[in-house]
Amino acid sequence: MKRFSIIAAGGLLLALAACGSNPTERAATGGIGGAVIAGPAGAVVGGTVGAATAD
């Protein structure tokens, strides 16, 4: 069950990181999503993934 939760949280993080029309907005939404899911470390990962999902 814990493994499923981690996978689901990771999927949610990636989906939220793709929100926004430019890399700055994607980094911001990814950081917020990551912070909600995994705290400060998640914010860093979410912001990085959001910035990396440029068009």
GIFEN-V278949 format. One line per field, one symbol per residue. psi: psi as a letter, one per 30 degrees, with the letter a starting at -180 (. if undefined). burial: + if it has 9 or more other ideal C-beta (glycine too) atoms within 8 Angstrom, else -. A space follows every 10 residues. Layout:
psi->???
burial->???
//
This chain:
psi->eeeeeeeeee eeeeeeffkl fleeeeeeee eeeeeeegae eeeeeeeeee ffhl.
burial->--------+- -+++-+++-+ --+-++++++ +++++-++-- -+++++++++ +-+--
//
